[in-house]
Amino acid sequence: MRFLLALIFISLTGCSLIGHLDQALMLNDYGNNKAYQKKIIKVNDDHYDALVKSVADGTIKQYKTKADIRRAFGEPIQIKSQADKIDCWLYRYAIFHQAKTKIYLYFNGDQLINFEQLSNELMGGDS
């Protein structure tokens, strides 16, 4: 694919592009990477929307283990292990400034033991 793009660029712009071929290919890679980034953000945000719905309708309680949560809602944005062997998982929209809420899930070992949803007024940094 890169070769084909290079060939098209050369045929359209002439030999002067050869000196800047690396830069042209880098711009192409950046554009492709941007599309991939948007896809990952959408997947994350779709998972978060599903988690918000599950918390709102109470079905979050049917997910008992870390594996259940990961299958249903994907990877958390952040995982913190606390001294008392409680793991805290953070879920929110991928882009922080778009997040109106965030959800913390608390695990004792592998078992989900609690959750909380915080609104924008109560949100601080992710640390």
Secondary structure, 3 states (H helix, E strand, C coil): CHHHHHHHHHHHHCHHHHHHHHHHHHHHHHHHHHHHHHHHHHHHHHHHHHHHHHHHHCHHHHCCEHHHHHHHHCCCCEEEECCCCEEEEEEECCCHHHCCEEEEEEEECCEEEEEEEEEHHHCCCCC
